[in-house]
Every structure is written in C-alpha cells, then in structure tokens.
Amino acid sequence: MSDEEPVCAKPQIEEDCKPHCTKYKQEYDACVERVREKGDGHCTGQYFDFWHCVDHCAKDKIFAKIK
C-alpha cells in the first residue's frame, strides 16, 4: 500500500466538463452583468443551470473512478 494521500479526481473532471457547458456559462455571465448594471436581482437559476450541466457531464466519469 502507498502512504500517499489519494487525489480526488472530481475537481479536474469538473474543469474538463466546463467547456461542454458554454451556453449555460454565457447565460450566467450575462445575468451577472445585468444584475451589476441594475443593482438588483440574482442569478441563482442560471448558476444552478450551469452546475447541473457540469454535473451531468461529470457524473459517469466520476463514478468510473470509484473503486
């Protein structure tokens, strides 16, 4: 057995999936800009849409790494 700490693959897999979710990221960024300009509102829906896309992309890759 190795004495090294195991490395969690999830952060890298999520980073690799983000380019697949550019539509949702653009919608979130546009919302953030609108909120900054207006000074009112939130982008919770767009934020969760983006991360739902990332999670959907990453799920099979993450579970494939589980031993």
PDB file of N, CA, C and O in Angstrom:
ATOM      1  N   MET A   1       0.843  -1.197   0.000  1.00  0.00           N
ATOM      2  CA  MET A   1       0.000   0.000   0.000  1.00  0.00           C
ATOM      3  C   MET A   1       0.874   1.240   0.000  1.00  0.00           C
ATOM      4  O   MET A   1       1.963   1.252   0.573  1.00  0.00           O
ATOM      5  N   SER A   2       0.397   2.243  -0.627  1.00  0.00           N
ATOM      6  CA  SER A   2       1.117   3.516  -0.700  1.00  0.00           C
ATOM      7  C   SER A   2       0.736   4.405   0.474  1.00  0.00           C
ATOM      8  O   SER A   2      -0.401   4.384   0.947  1.00  0.00           O
ATOM      9  N   ASP A   3       1.703   5.183   0.931  1.00  0.00           N
ATOM     10  CA  ASP A   3       1.439   6.122   2.025  1.00  0.00           C
ATOM     11  C   ASP A   3       0.931   7.462   1.525  1.00  0.00           C
ATOM     12  O   ASP A   3       0.648   8.348   2.331  1.00  0.00           O
ATOM     13  N   GLU A   4       0.808   7.632   0.230  1.00  0.00           N
ATOM     14  CA  GLU A   4       0.352   8.899  -0.342  1.00  0.00           C
ATOM     15  C   GLU A   4      -1.153   9.052  -0.169  1.00  0.00           C
ATOM     16  O   GLU A   4      -1.914   8.086  -0.225  1.00  0.00           O
ATOM     17  N   GLU A   5      -1.546  10.290   0.042  1.00  0.00           N
ATOM     18  CA  GLU A   5      -2.976  10.595   0.125  1.00  0.00           C
ATOM     19  C   GLU A   5      -3.596  10.397  -1.256  1.00  0.00           C
ATOM     20  O   GLU A   5      -2.995  10.778  -2.260  1.00  0.00           O
ATOM     21  N   PRO A   6      -4.761   9.819  -1.318  1.00  0.00           N
ATOM     22  CA  PRO A   6      -5.438   9.699  -2.611  1.00  0.00           C
ATOM     23  C   PRO A   6      -5.833  11.091  -3.128  1.00  0.00           C
ATOM     24  O   PRO A   6      -6.163  11.987  -2.351  1.00  0.00           O
ATOM     25  N   VAL A   7      -5.793  11.242  -4.415  1.00  0.00           N
ATOM     26  CA  VAL A   7      -6.141  12.511  -5.049  1.00  0.00           C
ATOM     27  C   VAL A   7      -7.564  12.411  -5.573  1.00  0.00           C
ATOM     28  O   VAL A   7      -7.910  11.472  -6.290  1.00  0.00           O
ATOM     29  N   CYS A   8      -8.373  13.375  -5.212  1.00  0.00           N
ATOM     30  CA  CYS A   8      -9.756  13.413  -5.676  1.00  0.00           C
ATOM     31  C   CYS A   8      -9.782  13.863  -7.141  1.00  0.00           C
ATOM     32  O   CYS A   8      -9.248  14.920  -7.479  1.00  0.00           O
ATOM     33  N   ALA A   9     -10.392  13.074  -7.987  1.00  0.00           N
ATOM     34  CA  ALA A   9     -10.460  13.374  -9.420  1.00  0.00           C
ATOM     35  C   ALA A   9     -11.583  14.344  -9.764  1.00  0.00           C
ATOM     36  O   ALA A   9     -11.597  14.909 -10.858  1.00  0.00           O
ATOM     37  N   LYS A  10     -12.520  14.545  -8.849  1.00  0.00           N
ATOM     38  CA  LYS A  10     -13.715  15.338  -9.143  1.00  0.00           C
ATOM     39  C   LYS A  10     -13.410  16.764  -9.617  1.00  0.00           C
ATOM     40  O   LYS A  10     -13.978  17.184 -10.625  1.00  0.00           O
ATOM     41  N   PRO A  11     -12.541  17.529  -8.941  1.00  0.00           N
ATOM     42  CA  PRO A  11     -12.302  18.902  -9.415  1.00  0.00           C
ATOM     43  C   PRO A  11     -11.775  18.963 -10.855  1.00  0.00           C
ATOM     44  O   PRO A  11     -12.201  19.816 -11.634  1.00  0.00           O
ATOM     45  N   GLN A  12     -10.858  18.070 -11.206  1.00  0.00           N
ATOM     46  CA  GLN A  12     -10.320  18.082 -12.566  1.00  0.00           C
ATOM     47  C   GLN A  12     -11.365  17.647 -13.581  1.00  0.00           C
ATOM     48  O   GLN A  12     -11.442  18.212 -14.671  1.00  0.00           O
ATOM     49  N   ILE A  13     -12.159  16.664 -13.240  1.00  0.00           N
ATOM     50  CA  ILE A  13     -13.215  16.210 -14.148  1.00  0.00           C
ATOM     51  C   ILE A  13     -14.218  17.338 -14.379  1.00  0.00           C
ATOM     52  O   ILE A  13     -14.658  17.557 -15.507  1.00  0.00           O
ATOM     53  N   GLU A  14     -14.579  18.055 -13.313  1.00  0.00           N
ATOM     54  CA  GLU A  14     -15.499  19.186 -13.469  1.00  0.00           C
ATOM     55  C   GLU A  14     -14.892  20.262 -14.364  1.00  0.00           C
ATOM     56  O   GLU A  14     -15.583  20.819 -15.217  1.00  0.00           O
ATOM     57  N   GLU A  15     -13.615  20.557 -14.176  1.00  0.00           N
ATOM     58  CA  GLU A  15     -12.951  21.547 -15.040  1.00  0.00           C
ATOM     59  C   GLU A  15     -12.990  21.099 -16.497  1.00  0.00           C
ATOM     60  O   GLU A  15     -13.230  21.907 -17.394  1.00  0.00           O
ATOM     61  N   ASP A  16     -12.756  19.822 -16.728  1.00  0.00           N
ATOM     62  CA  ASP A  16     -12.775  19.286 -18.091  1.00  0.00           C
ATOM     63  C   ASP A  16     -14.169  19.353 -18.706  1.00  0.00           C
ATOM     64  O   ASP A  16     -14.301  19.426 -19.927  1.00  0.00           O
ATOM     65  N   CYS A  17     -15.208  19.329 -17.878  1.00  0.00           N
ATOM     66  CA  CYS A  17     -16.582  19.366 -18.376  1.00  0.00           C
ATOM     67  C   CYS A  17     -17.086  20.787 -18.652  1.00  0.00           C
ATOM     68  O   CYS A  17     -18.016  20.967 -19.438  1.00  0.00           O
ATOM     69  N   LYS A  18     -16.493  21.778 -18.027  1.00  0.00           N
ATOM     70  CA  LYS A  18     -16.991  23.155 -18.184  1.00  0.00           C
ATOM     71  C   LYS A  18     -17.063  23.625 -19.640  1.00  0.00           C
ATOM     72  O   LYS A  18     -18.020  24.314 -19.996  1.00  0.00           O
ATOM     73  N   PRO A  19     -16.093  23.285 -20.497  1.00  0.00           N
ATOM     74  CA  PRO A  19     -16.223  23.717 -21.904  1.00  0.00           C
ATOM     75  C   PRO A  19     -17.450  23.155 -22.614  1.00  0.00           C
ATOM     76  O   PRO A  19     -17.888  23.719 -23.617  1.00  0.00           O
ATOM     77  N   HIS A  20     -18.009  22.065 -22.120  1.00  0.00           N
ATOM     78  CA  HIS A  20     -19.213  21.478 -22.715  1.00  0.00           C
ATOM     79  C   HIS A  20     -20.469  22.258 -22.324  1.00  0.00           C
ATOM     80  O   HIS A  20     -21.545  22.023 -22.874  1.00  0.00           O
ATOM     81  N   CYS A  21     -20.332  23.179 -21.379  1.00  0.00           N
ATOM     82  CA  CYS A  21     -21.493  23.895 -20.843  1.00  0.00           C
ATOM     83  C   CYS A  21     -21.413  25.395 -21.112  1.00  0.00           C
ATOM     84  O   CYS A  21     -21.887  26.196 -20.306  1.00  0.00           O
ATOM     85  N   THR A  22     -20.824  25.774 -22.224  1.00  0.00           N
ATOM     86  CA  THR A  22     -20.602  27.199 -22.506  1.00  0.00           C
ATOM     87  C   THR A  22     -21.914  27.974 -22.638  1.00  0.00           C
ATOM     88  O   THR A  22     -21.975  29.145 -22.263  1.00  0.00           O
ATOM     89  N   LYS A  23     -22.948  27.347 -23.158  1.00  0.00           N
ATOM     90  CA  LYS A  23     -24.237  28.036 -23.295  1.00  0.00           C
ATOM     91  C   LYS A  23     -24.723  28.517 -21.925  1.00  0.00           C
ATOM     92  O   LYS A  23     -25.135  29.667 -21.770  1.00  0.00           O
ATOM     93  N   TYR A  24     -24.671  27.629 -20.944  1.00  0.00           N
ATOM     94  CA  TYR A  24     -25.148  27.975 -19.605  1.00  0.00           C
ATOM     95  C   TYR A  24     -24.222  28.975 -18.920  1.00  0.00           C
ATOM     96  O   TYR A  24     -24.682  29.841 -18.175  1.00  0.00           O
ATOM     97  N   LYS A  25     -22.922  28.858 -19.170  1.00  0.00           N
ATOM     98  CA  LYS A  25     -21.960  29.805 -18.600  1.00  0.00           C
ATOM     99  C   LYS A  25     -22.185  31.195 -19.181  1.00  0.00           C
ATOM    100  O   LYS A  25     -22.115  32.184 -18.451  1.00  0.00           O
ATOM    101  N   GLN A  26     -22.449  31.288 -20.464  1.00  0.00           N
ATOM    102  CA  GLN A  26     -22.715  32.580 -21.104  1.00  0.00           C
ATOM    103  C   GLN A  26     -23.994  33.202 -20.556  1.00  0.00           C
ATOM    104  O   GLN A  26     -24.052  34.409 -20.323  1.00  0.00           O
ATOM    105  N   GLU A  27     -25.019  32.374 -20.350  1.00  0.00           N
ATOM    106  CA  GLU A  27     -26.268  32.880 -19.773  1.00  0.00           C
ATOM    107  C   GLU A  27     -26.039  33.395 -18.351  1.00  0.00           C
ATOM    108  O   GLU A  27     -26.577  34.433 -17.966  1.00  0.00           O
ATOM    109  N   TYR A  28     -25.245  32.668 -17.585  1.00  0.00           N
ATOM    110  CA  TYR A  28     -24.935  33.101 -16.215  1.00  0.00           C
ATOM    111  C   TYR A  28     -24.141  34.410 -16.231  1.00  0.00           C
ATOM    112  O   TYR A  28     -24.462  35.338 -15.489  1.00  0.00           O
ATOM    113  N   ASP A  29     -23.114  34.488 -17.069  1.00  0.00           N
ATOM    114  CA  ASP A  29     -22.298  35.703 -17.149  1.00  0.00           C
ATOM    115  C   ASP A  29     -23.129  36.911 -17.587  1.00  0.00           C
ATOM    116  O   ASP A  29     -22.948  38.012 -17.068  1.00  0.00           O
ATOM    117  N   ALA A  30     -24.038  36.704 -18.540  1.00  0.00           N
ATOM    118  CA  ALA A  30     -24.910  37.792 -18.993  1.00  0.00           C
ATOM    119  C   ALA A  30     -25.814  38.250 -17.853  1.00  0.00           C
ATOM    120  O   ALA A  30     -26.043  39.448 -17.686  1.00  0.00           O
ATOM    121  N   CYS A  31     -26.321  37.320 -17.081  1.00  0.00           N
ATOM    122  CA  CYS A  31     -27.167  37.658 -15.940  1.00  0.00           C
ATOM    123  C   CYS A  31     -26.386  38.451 -14.903  1.00  0.00           C
ATOM    124  O   CYS A  31     -26.876  39.454 -14.385  1.00  0.00           O
ATOM    125  N   VAL A  32     -25.172  38.004 -14.598  1.00  0.00           N
ATOM    126  CA  VAL A  32     -24.337  38.719 -13.622  1.00  0.00           C
ATOM    127  C   VAL A  32     -24.121  40.162 -14.072  1.00  0.00           C
ATOM    128  O   VAL A  32     -24.185  41.087 -13.263  1.00  0.00           O
ATOM    129  N   GLU A  33     -23.866  40.347 -15.353  1.00  0.00           N
ATOM    130  CA  GLU A  33     -23.660  41.710 -15.875  1.00  0.00           C
ATOM    131  C   GLU A  33     -24.926  42.549 -15.743  1.00  0.00           C
ATOM    132  O   GLU A  33     -24.859  43.718 -15.362  1.00  0.00           O
ATOM    133  N   ARG A  34     -26.083  41.960 -16.056  1.00  0.00           N
ATOM    134  CA  ARG A  34     -27.352  42.691 -15.906  1.00  0.00           C
ATOM    135  C   ARG A  34     -27.582  43.092 -14.456  1.00  0.00           C
ATOM    136  O   ARG A  34     -28.000  44.217 -14.180  1.00  0.00           O
ATOM    137  N   VAL A  35     -27.312  42.186 -13.536  1.00  0.00           N
ATOM    138  CA  VAL A  35     -27.514  42.476 -12.115  1.00  0.00           C
ATOM    139  C   VAL A  35     -26.566  43.584 -11.666  1.00  0.00           C
ATOM    140  O   VAL A  35     -26.958  44.459 -10.894  1.00  0.00           O
ATOM    141  N   ARG A  36     -25.328  43.552 -12.143  1.00  0.00           N
ATOM    142  CA  ARG A  36     -24.373  44.625 -11.791  1.00  0.00           C
ATOM    143  C   ARG A  36     -24.860  45.971 -12.294  1.00  0.00           C
ATOM    144  O   ARG A  36     -24.758  46.975 -11.589  1.00  0.00           O
ATOM    145  N   GLU A  37     -25.389  45.998 -13.507  1.00  0.00           N
ATOM    146  CA  GLU A  37     -25.864  47.250 -14.102  1.00  0.00           C
ATOM    147  C   GLU A  37     -27.094  47.772 -13.375  1.00  0.00           C
ATOM    148  O   GLU A  37     -27.192  48.967 -13.097  1.00  0.00           O
ATOM    149  N   LYS A  38     -28.034  46.884 -13.066  1.00  0.00           N
ATOM    150  CA  LYS A  38     -29.278  47.299 -12.419  1.00  0.00           C
ATOM    151  C   LYS A  38     -29.119  47.456 -10.917  1.00  0.00           C
ATOM    152  O   LYS A  38     -29.826  48.246 -10.293  1.00  0.00           O
ATOM    153  N   GLY A  39     -28.195  46.707 -10.338  1.00  0.00           N
ATOM    154  CA  GLY A  39     -28.007  46.752  -8.897  1.00  0.00           C
ATOM    155  C   GLY A  39     -29.082  46.012  -8.128  1.00  0.00           C
ATOM    156  O   GLY A  39     -29.224  46.190  -6.918  1.00  0.00           O
ATOM    157  N   ASP A  40     -29.840  45.180  -8.830  1.00  0.00           N
ATOM    158  CA  ASP A  40     -30.924  44.454  -8.189  1.00  0.00           C
ATOM    159  C   ASP A  40     -31.106  43.115  -8.903  1.00  0.00           C
ATOM    160  O   ASP A  40     -30.902  43.017 -10.113  1.00  0.00           O
ATOM    161  N   GLY A  41     -31.487  42.094  -8.153  1.00  0.00           N
ATOM    162  CA  GLY A  41     -31.767  40.792  -8.737  1.00  0.00           C
ATOM    163  C   GLY A  41     -30.731  39.764  -8.333  1.00  0.00           C
ATOM    164  O   GLY A  41     -29.858  40.026  -7.505  1.00  0.00           O
ATOM    165  N   HIS A  42     -30.843  38.596  -8.931  1.00  0.00           N
ATOM    166  CA  HIS A  42     -29.909  37.498  -8.659  1.00  0.00           C
ATOM    167  C   HIS A  42     -29.863  36.575  -9.861  1.00  0.00           C
ATOM    168  O   HIS A  42     -30.704  36.655 -10.757  1.00  0.00           O
ATOM    169  N   CYS A  43     -28.878  35.704  -9.868  1.00  0.00           N
ATOM    170  CA  CYS A  43     -28.672  34.786 -10.986  1.00  0.00           C
ATOM    171  C   CYS A  43     -28.643  33.332 -10.509  1.00  0.00           C
ATOM    172  O   CYS A  43     -27.951  32.492 -11.084  1.00  0.00           O
ATOM    173  N   THR A  44     -29.391  33.057  -9.471  1.00  0.00           N
ATOM    174  CA  THR A  44     -29.386  31.731  -8.880  1.00  0.00           C
ATOM    175  C   THR A  44     -29.794  30.659  -9.889  1.00  0.00           C
ATOM    176  O   THR A  44     -29.164  29.604  -9.958  1.00  0.00           O
ATOM    177  N   GLY A  45     -30.819  30.914 -10.655  1.00  0.00           N
ATOM    178  CA  GLY A  45     -31.288  29.937 -11.637  1.00  0.00           C
ATOM    179  C   GLY A  45     -30.232  29.615 -12.677  1.00  0.00           C
ATOM    180  O   GLY A  45     -30.005  28.449 -13.000  1.00  0.00           O
ATOM    181  N   GLN A  46     -29.588  30.645 -13.199  1.00  0.00           N
ATOM    182  CA  GLN A  46     -28.553  30.446 -14.209  1.00  0.00           C
ATOM    183  C   GLN A  46     -27.332  29.735 -13.616  1.00  0.00           C
ATOM    184  O   GLN A  46     -26.694  28.919 -14.282  1.00  0.00           O
ATOM    185  N   TYR A  47     -27.021  30.051 -12.373  1.00  0.00           N
ATOM    186  CA  TYR A  47     -25.902  29.402 -11.686  1.00  0.00           C
ATOM    187  C   TYR A  47     -26.168  27.903 -11.554  1.00  0.00           C
ATOM    188  O   TYR A  47     -25.303  27.083 -11.862  1.00  0.00           O
ATOM    189  N   PHE A  48     -27.366  27.554 -11.097  1.00  0.00           N
ATOM    190  CA  PHE A  48     -27.697  26.144 -10.938  1.00  0.00           C
ATOM    191  C   PHE A  48     -27.813  25.427 -12.276  1.00  0.00           C
ATOM    192  O   PHE A  48     -27.477  24.247 -12.367  1.00  0.00           O
ATOM    193  N   ASP A  49     -28.286  26.119 -13.326  1.00  0.00           N
ATOM    194  CA  ASP A  49     -28.332  25.505 -14.660  1.00  0.00           C
ATOM    195  C   ASP A  49     -26.929  25.145 -15.136  1.00  0.00           C
ATOM    196  O   ASP A  49     -26.716  24.067 -15.690  1.00  0.00           O
ATOM    197  N   PHE A  50     -25.970  26.047 -14.921  1.00  0.00           N
ATOM    198  CA  PHE A  50     -24.591  25.796 -15.320  1.00  0.00           C
ATOM    199  C   PHE A  50     -24.027  24.582 -14.581  1.00  0.00           C
ATOM    200  O   PHE A  50     -23.454  23.684 -15.197  1.00  0.00           O
ATOM    201  N   TRP A  51     -24.194  24.563 -13.265  1.00  0.00           N
ATOM    202  CA  TRP A  51     -23.628  23.454 -12.491  1.00  0.00           C
ATOM    203  C   TRP A  51     -24.376  22.148 -12.729  1.00  0.00           C
ATOM    204  O   TRP A  51     -23.777  21.081 -12.598  1.00  0.00           O
ATOM    205  N   HIS A  52     -25.633  22.188 -13.067  1.00  0.00           N
ATOM    206  CA  HIS A  52     -26.361  20.979 -13.438  1.00  0.00           C
ATOM    207  C   HIS A  52     -25.736  20.382 -14.700  1.00  0.00           C
ATOM    208  O   HIS A  52     -25.554  19.168 -14.792  1.00  0.00           O
ATOM    209  N   CYS A  53     -25.414  21.228 -15.656  1.00  0.00           N
ATOM    210  CA  CYS A  53     -24.776  20.770 -16.891  1.00  0.00           C
ATOM    211  C   CYS A  53     -23.418  20.145 -16.586  1.00  0.00           C
ATOM    212  O   CYS A  53     -23.099  19.074 -17.103  1.00  0.00           O
ATOM    213  N   VAL A  54     -22.616  20.805 -15.752  1.00  0.00           N
ATOM    214  CA  VAL A  54     -21.301  20.275 -15.389  1.00  0.00           C
ATOM    215  C   VAL A  54     -21.454  18.929 -14.683  1.00  0.00           C
ATOM    216  O   VAL A  54     -20.748  17.972 -15.001  1.00  0.00           O
ATOM    217  N   ASP A  55     -22.375  18.860 -13.728  1.00  0.00           N
ATOM    218  CA  ASP A  55     -22.598  17.607 -13.001  1.00  0.00           C
ATOM    219  C   ASP A  55     -23.044  16.488 -13.931  1.00  0.00           C
ATOM    220  O   ASP A  55     -22.598  15.349 -13.795  1.00  0.00           O
ATOM    221  N   HIS A  56     -23.919  16.807 -14.871  1.00  0.00           N
ATOM    222  CA  HIS A  56     -24.412  15.811 -15.818  1.00  0.00           C
ATOM    223  C   HIS A  56     -23.267  15.249 -16.658  1.00  0.00           C
ATOM    224  O   HIS A  56     -23.201  14.047 -16.912  1.00  0.00           O
ATOM    225  N   CYS A  57     -22.377  16.123 -17.081  1.00  0.00           N
ATOM    226  CA  CYS A  57     -21.215  15.711 -17.867  1.00  0.00           C
ATOM    227  C   CYS A  57     -20.253  14.868 -17.027  1.00  0.00           C
ATOM    228  O   CYS A  57     -19.698  13.885 -17.516  1.00  0.00           O
ATOM    229  N   ALA A  58     -20.057  15.250 -15.775  1.00  0.00           N
ATOM    230  CA  ALA A  58     -19.025  14.651 -14.935  1.00  0.00           C
ATOM    231  C   ALA A  58     -19.446  13.348 -14.254  1.00  0.00           C
ATOM    232  O   ALA A  58     -18.588  12.549 -13.880  1.00  0.00           O
ATOM    233  N   LYS A  59     -20.722  13.126 -14.092  1.00  0.00           N
ATOM    234  CA  LYS A  59     -21.189  12.028 -13.230  1.00  0.00           C
ATOM    235  C   LYS A  59     -20.637  10.663 -13.620  1.00  0.00           C
ATOM    236  O   LYS A  59     -20.137   9.944 -12.755  1.00  0.00           O
ATOM    237  N   ASP A  60     -20.709  10.287 -14.878  1.00  0.00           N
ATOM    238  CA  ASP A  60     -20.239   8.969 -15.277  1.00  0.00           C
ATOM    239  C   ASP A  60     -18.718   8.839 -15.118  1.00  0.00           C
ATOM    240  O   ASP A  60     -18.210   7.780 -14.749  1.00  0.00           O
ATOM    241  N   LYS A  61     -18.009   9.921 -15.398  1.00  0.00           N
ATOM    242  CA  LYS A  61     -16.544   9.905 -15.277  1.00  0.00           C
ATOM    243  C   LYS A  61     -16.122   9.785 -13.817  1.00  0.00           C
ATOM    244  O   LYS A  61     -15.155   9.094 -13.498  1.00  0.00           O
ATOM    245  N   ILE A  62     -16.850  10.462 -12.936  1.00  0.00           N
ATOM    246  CA  ILE A  62     -16.531  10.391 -11.503  1.00  0.00           C
ATOM    247  C   ILE A  62     -16.819   8.994 -10.970  1.00  0.00           C
ATOM    248  O   ILE A  62     -15.980   8.409 -10.284  1.00  0.00           O
ATOM    249  N   PHE A  63     -17.988   8.456 -11.273  1.00  0.00           N
ATOM    250  CA  PHE A  63     -18.351   7.137 -10.770  1.00  0.00           C
ATOM    251  C   PHE A  63     -17.460   6.031 -11.339  1.00  0.00           C
ATOM    252  O   PHE A  63     -17.283   4.991 -10.704  1.00  0.00           O
ATOM    253  N   ALA A  64     -16.909   6.246 -12.510  1.00  0.00           N
ATOM    254  CA  ALA A  64     -15.986   5.267 -13.099  1.00  0.00           C
ATOM    255  C   ALA A  64     -14.680   5.195 -12.303  1.00  0.00           C
ATOM    256  O   ALA A  64     -13.986   4.178 -12.333  1.00  0.00           O
ATOM    257  N   LYS A  65     -14.350   6.271 -11.597  1.00  0.00           N
ATOM    258  CA  LYS A  65     -13.109   6.322 -10.797  1.00  0.00           C
ATOM    259  C   LYS A  65     -13.274   5.714  -9.417  1.00  0.00           C
ATOM    260  O   LYS A  65     -12.281   5.431  -8.747  1.00  0.00           O
ATOM    261  N   ILE A  66     -14.510   5.506  -8.978  1.00  0.00           N
ATOM    262  CA  ILE A  66     -14.747   4.965  -7.640  1.00  0.00           C
ATOM    263  C   ILE A  66     -14.386   3.484  -7.631  1.00  0.00           C
ATOM    264  O   ILE A  66     -14.782   2.732  -8.521  1.00  0.00           O
ATOM    265  N   LYS A  67     -13.643   3.084  -6.631  1.00  0.00           N
ATOM    266  CA  LYS A  67     -13.214   1.674  -6.549  1.00  0.00           C
ATOM    267  C   LYS A  67     -14.060   0.933  -5.546  1.00  0.00           C
ATOM    268  O   LYS A  67     -13.859  -0.263  -5.331  1.00  0.00           O
TER     269      LYS A  67
END
